[in-house]
Amino acid sequence: MIVHPDFFDHWKTKLLVTLTKDEAAPLMVLRLWAYCQTKRTGQFVNLSDATLVGICHAKIQPSRFREILLECQFIKQAGETTIAHGWEELNASLFASWRNGLRSKATHRQPTGIPRLTHRQPTSSISISKKSTDIETPGNPRVPDDQPKPNPENIKKFGSQLAELTRKLKVQE
């Protein structure tokens, strides 16, 4: 949820505090916006006054609380629909993230452009003349072919020389 830095000093918020006679009144609006984020909408059909008071945790008579929010322009009424005024516009990036998330989940389930099944038989007219046992497997591409193979006896000899050198260095310290 996006909240402007000047929210607490904005004229609407100051008017809300004045009309409710409650310094904690801005929290009521933040609770309304949190509810909007949870429901992923800023529009609620047939939202009763009591429900609005419950959402906002207001300690004001329900019908009076709706009047105050309307007067402060934190909500507006369009027939039976209560709208958190400006909430969807202010949080447009949040809505975009939700839409993008829905799109990405759909593509993870069914990849696009990649066939679900592969062909078991070649589809081209190319024929393979060698048997699979005749195919030579290449060695390590990082090691030249002319490099001699390591001798296990030389490896043991090198290991013992390294251990002896390590012991000598420890003695000198």
N, C-alpha and C positions, 0 to 999 in steps of 0.2 A: 504494500500500500504506500502510495506516495503522499507525503504531507509537506506542504510548503513551509519553509523556515519561519515565515511571518504568521503562521496559523494562530498563535496565541495573541498576537497583537493586531490581527485583522479586525476590521470594523464589525464583521458578522459575529466573530467570536466574542468581542467585547459586548455587543448587544445581547448575545445569548447569556452571558454572565450577569448583565444588568437585569434582564427580564426574569431569569430564574432565581436571582439573588443567591447564586451558588458559584463560588470560585472554581469548583471542580466541574462545572458544566462542559468545558471543552472535552473532557473525558467521555461525556455522553456521545458527542459527535464522533470521536475516535472509535467508540464501540460500534456505532452505526456503520462506519466505514469498514471496520473489521468484519462485521456481519456481511456487508456487501462483498468483501473479498472472499469470505468463506463460501458464500452462495454463488460467487462468480457473476454477479449481476448487481446493478444499482436500481433495479425496478422490481417492485413487489405489488402483486395484484391482491386486493382485499386485505391489506395489512391493517389490522385493527389498532385502535389507539392503545389498548392494553398491551398488545404485542410490541408496539413501538417503544412503549415505556419499559417493557421487559428487556428488549434488545439493548437499550441505552442505559439501563439501570438507573432510571430517573426516579426521583422522589417527589414527583409533581403529579397532580391530577391528570390522567391520560388525555382527556380532550384539550386541556390547557397546554400540555406539552406539545401536542401536534400543532396547535396554533402558534406557539413560540417558534418551533422549527420552521414553520411556513413563513412567519414574519421575518426571521433571520435569514431566510433563503437557503437553509441547509437542506430542505426538502421542498418538492413541489408536487402538486396533486394534478393528475391528468385522468379525470373520471374516477374509476375505482383503483387506479394505479398510483402508488406512492413512489416517487423517484428521488433518489439521493442526488440532489442538484449538483451537476458538474463532476460527479465522482467518476463516471465512465470516461469522460473526456480527459480528466486529469491522470487517470490510470490507463491510458491507451496502450502504453508499452507493456503493461501487465496483461492486458487482453491479447496483445500481439504474441506474447510469450506463450499464453495458453493455447492460442490458435496454432502456433508453430509446434508446440508440444503434441497437440493432437495429430498434426500432419506427420511428425516424425514417428510416432507410435504406429501409425497406419503403415508406413513404409517399412518398418522393422519386421512386421508380421509377413508381408508379402513383397519381396523385393521386386523392383520394376526393372525390366530389360534383361533379366537373367532367366533362362528357362528353368522350370521346376525339375524337369527330367533331362538327363543327357542321353545321347544316342549310344546304344551299345555297339553298333556296327558303324564303321566309317561311312560317311555320307558322300564322300568324293570318290573319284575313279582311281585314286592312288592306291597301289597295292604294295604290300610289304614283302620283300623277297627273302629276308633273313628270318631265321627262327629266333625266338626270344632267347634261346640259349647261346646263339652265336653273337649276340650283342656284347661288345666289349664295354666294360664300365671304366670310365676315366678315374684316375687317381685324384689326389688332392690338387685342385687347380692352383693353389698358392705355392706348391712345392714343385720345382722343376723335375722332369722325369729323369734327368741324368744325375741327380743328387743321390749319393749312396744311402742305403737303408741303415738305420741305427743298429749297432751291435750291442746286444744285452750285456756282454762282458765289459765293454767300454763304459756303459752306463753305471754298472756297479763300481768299477774302478774310479770313475769320476765322483760318485757319491761318497766313497771312502776318503778320497783326497779332499773333498769339500769339508767333510766332518773333521778331518785332521787339522785343516787350516783354521776352522772355526775354534777348535780347542786351543790352538797356539795364540790366536788373537785374544781369547779370554784370559789366558795366562799373562800376557803382556799388559793387560789393563790393570 
